[in-house]
């Protein structure tokens, strides 16, 4: 019993010491502009450690422990960013979320072209084949790529651009690369065009403190795919 009490009190002491060390660094993190954190080696180390801990508690359930993502949840290690991979872009996304209900959040959404009756099944098949061709994937035998290209021009370029490379202002995916959030097989692409997509990321403002959100942004930015600027 005595040993157990001493062990517990030692843990409490260690935690209190950790909090005492964390306090001033959290204040420094709060007072340092976001774009200056990574220039301070000590603060960068602290931000990454604090960000890693916050990520494990709040972000890993969707994005995975290492940020590798899953179907419908972006991989945060690569250099493919729907909304931008600069530090300020990442902080904005974490703070206000995606389709989160927050007015300052990211709002773009993929329409349900089939369910809404905008496109007929044969048009969806044609444009799905055309979209696969944009990233060098094989198309179905007899696929009418000319018809698919016209459907794309009439319905998809407004968000994905004439070259299919996407638009970060709208969160529309680059369709010419090899990275697919939901999958690149024909069935999945047809499903996406038919029913649309509108994944939600929570707004973390009000849930996490401002320095914790800064730390998270720095952690994600330094995982490997973050962009300069």
C-alpha positions in Angstrom: 0.0 0.0 0.0 2.8 2.4 0.9 4.7 1.7 -2.3 1.6 2.2 -4.3 1.0 5.6 -2.7 4.6 6.7 -3.3 4.4 5.6 -6.9 1.2 7.5 -7.4 2.6 10.6 -5.7 5.7 10.4 -7.9 3.5 10.3 -11.0 1.6 13.3 -9.8 4.8 15.2 -9.1 6.2 14.3 -12.5 2.9 15.5 -14.2 3.0 18.7 -12.2 6.6 19.3 -13.3 5.6 18.7 -16.9 2.7 21.1 -16.6 5.1 23.7 -15.0 7.4 23.3 -18.0 4.6 23.3 -20.6 3.0 26.4 -19.2 5.6 29.0 -20.3 6.1 27.2 -23.7 2.3 27.3 -24.3 2.4 31.0 -23.5 5.3 31.5 -25.9 3.5 29.4 -28.6 0.4 31.6 -28.1 2.4 34.8 -28.4 4.5 33.7 -31.5 3.0 34.4 -34.9 2.1 31.1 -36.7 4.7 31.7 -39.5 7.5 32.3 -37.0 7.2 29.1 -34.9 9.2 26.9 -37.2 12.1 29.3 -37.2 12.6 28.8 -33.5 14.2 25.3 -33.0 13.1 25.0 -29.3 9.6 26.2 -30.0 9.3 24.0 -33.1 10.3 20.9 -31.1 7.7 21.8 -28.4 5.0 22.6 -31.0 5.6 19.3 -32.8 5.5 17.4 -29.5 2.3 19.2 -28.3 0.8 18.8 -31.8 1.6 15.1 -31.9 -0.2 14.6 -28.5 -3.2 16.6 -29.6 -3.3 14.7 -32.9 -3.3 11.4 -31.2 -6.3 12.5 -29.0 -8.3 14.3 -31.6 -7.3 13.6 -35.2 -6.0 10.0 -35.3 -9.5 8.4 -35.2 -10.1 9.6 -38.7 -6.6 10.4 -40.2 -4.8 7.4 -38.6 -2.1 7.5 -35.9 0.6 8.5 -38.4 -1.6 10.8 -40.5 -1.8 8.2 -43.3 -5.5 8.7 -43.8 -8.1 6.1 -45.0 -10.9 6.0 -47.5 -12.5 9.4 -47.4 -9.9 10.7 -44.9 -6.9 12.5 -46.5 -3.4 11.3 -46.1 -1.6 14.2 -44.4 1.9 12.9 -45.2 1.8 13.4 -49.0 1.8 16.6 -51.0 -1.7 16.4 -52.2 -3.9 19.0 -50.5 -7.6 19.7 -51.3 -7.6 23.0 -49.5 -3.9 23.9 -49.6 -0.8 22.7 -47.7 0.8 26.0 -46.5 0.9 26.5 -42.8 -1.9 29.1 -42.8 -4.1 26.9 -45.0 -3.7 24.0 -42.6 -4.4 26.2 -39.6 -7.5 27.5 -41.3 -8.8 24.0 -42.0 -8.1 22.8 -38.5 -9.7 25.9 -36.9 -12.9 26.1 -38.9 -13.3 22.6 -40.4 -14.7 21.4 -43.6 -18.5 21.5 -44.1 -18.6 21.7 -40.3 -21.5 24.2 -39.9 -19.0 26.9 -39.1 -19.5 29.9 -41.4 -15.7 30.3 -41.8 -15.2 26.7 -42.6 -14.4 25.1 -46.0 -17.7 24.8 -47.9 -17.2 23.2 -51.3 -19.2 20.1 -52.1 -19.4 17.5 -54.9 -23.0 17.5 -56.3 -25.1 14.3 -56.7 -25.3 14.4 -60.5 -27.2 11.2 -60.8 -29.4 11.3 -57.8 -30.4 14.9 -58.6 -31.2 13.9 -62.2 -28.6 16.2 -63.7 -26.9 13.4 -65.7 -28.3 10.1 -67.1 -26.6 6.8 -66.3 -25.0 6.6 -69.7 -23.5 10.1 -69.3 -22.1 9.1 -65.9 -20.5 6.0 -67.3 -19.0 8.0 -70.2 -17.6 10.8 -67.9 -16.3 8.2 -65.4 -14.3 6.6 -68.1 -13.0 10.0 -69.3 -12.0 10.9 -65.7 -10.1 7.6 -65.4 -8.3 8.4 -68.7 -7.2 11.8 -67.2 -4.9 10.0 -64.8 -3.8 7.3 -67.2 -6.0 4.6 -65.9 -7.5 2.1 -68.4 -11.0 2.6 -69.7 -13.7 0.2 -70.4 -13.9 -1.5 -73.9 -16.1 0.7 -76.1 -16.0 3.7 -73.8 -17.1 6.9 -75.5 -14.4 9.2 -74.3 -15.5 12.0 -76.7 -19.0 11.9 -75.1 -17.3 11.8 -71.6 -15.2 14.8 -72.4 -18.3 16.8 -73.4 -20.1 15.8 -70.2 -17.0 16.9 -68.3 -16.8 20.2 -70.1 -20.5 20.9 -69.5 -20.7 19.9 -65.8 -17.3 19.3 -64.2 -14.9 22.0 -65.3 -16.6 24.7 -63.2 -15.0 23.0 -60.2 -12.3 20.7 -61.4 -11.0 23.1 -64.1 -10.7 22.5 -67.9 -7.5 20.4 -67.3 -9.1 18.4 -64.4 -6.4 19.6 -62.0 -8.8 20.9 -59.4 -9.3 24.1 -57.5 -8.2 24.6 -53.9 -10.6 27.5 -53.4 -13.4 24.9 -53.8 -11.7 21.9 -52.4 -12.1 20.1 -55.7 -9.7 17.2 -56.3 -7.0 17.0 -58.9 -8.2 14.2 -61.2 -5.0 13.9 -63.1 -2.8 12.5 -60.3 -2.7 9.0 -58.8 -4.2 10.0 -55.5 -7.9 9.2 -54.9 -9.7 10.0 -51.7 -12.5 7.5 -52.2 -11.0 5.2 -54.8 -10.2 5.1 -58.5 -12.1 2.0 -59.6 -14.9 2.5 -62.0 -17.6 1.5 -59.5 -16.4 4.1 -57.0 -16.1 6.9 -59.5 -19.6 6.2 -60.8 -20.9 6.2 -57.2 -19.1 9.5 -56.5 -20.6 11.2 -59.6 -24.1 9.7 -58.9 -24.4 10.5 -55.2 -21.8 13.2 -54.7 -19.4 13.6 -51.8 -19.4 15.8 -48.8 -17.2 14.5 -46.0 -17.1 16.6 -42.8 -14.2 17.7 -40.7 -15.0 19.3 -37.4 -14.1 22.9 -36.5 -11.7 22.7 -33.6 -12.0 26.3 -32.6 -13.7 26.4 -29.2 -12.8 22.7 -28.6 -9.1 23.1 -28.5 -7.1 26.1 -27.3 -5.5 28.5 -29.8 -1.9 27.4 -29.0 -3.0 23.8 -29.3 -4.4 24.5 -32.8 -1.2 26.2 -33.7 0.8 23.2 -32.5 -1.4 20.9 -34.5 -1.0 23.0 -37.6 2.8 22.9 -37.2 2.8 19.2 -36.6 0.8 18.4 -39.7 2.8 20.9 -41.8 6.0 19.2 -40.8 4.8 15.6 -41.4 6.4 15.7 -44.8 3.9 17.1 -47.3 3.6 20.7 -46.1 4.1 23.4 -48.5 6.3 26.5 -48.0 4.8 30.0 -47.6 
